[in-house]
């Protein structure tokens, strides 16, 4: 995907999520997201953080958590999530077109990140939400499959053959897992919420194991 197009989609996705967040009540903001231990407000604050802060903040958090990436992300998300929800929602419009990246965020990472975290929120709240753009979901899937960290998708899905039903994309070898690009991206990033939207012997096996 072309760099300019990627950032256009990032801006569109931030504005879509802003629209959802602006309509939430206090109970919804404090509800559990798809991410264990993360409230909706934590995920929302985390997903816009790369656009609002510089690398120095990440460095300080890494030092504080002694280099433990997962702990750093979790505690930073919780800290940011304690901000006023009005501020969190407003940041999505204020920084919609920001092209600042989180340290180490290569390629389509900013797009993958905002699309997946929007689903962490919308699925958990059972909220109506537009589908991911297929091209964006494919770009995210290609990235996640290629990079070992932080999702380890190749290792975790070894023995499965993934096939998109709405795009010319496939990966892996083994028991077939077929479905929309969006559902495959969620699977690749460790989300099982949409296993029911995937078909094939591999999908059935994944459902039994989840």
Secondary structure, DSSP 8 states (H G I E B T S, - for coil): --HHHHHHHHHHHHHHHHHHHTT--HHHHTSB-SSTT-BHHHHHHHHHHHHH--HHHHHHHHHHTTT-HHHHHHHHHHHHHTS-HHHHHHHHHHTTT-----TT--TTHHHHHHHHHHHHHHTTTT-------HHHHHHHHHHHHH--TTT-HHHHTTTEEEEESSSS-EE--SEEEEE-HHHHHHHHTT--TTGGG-BSHHHHHHHHH-
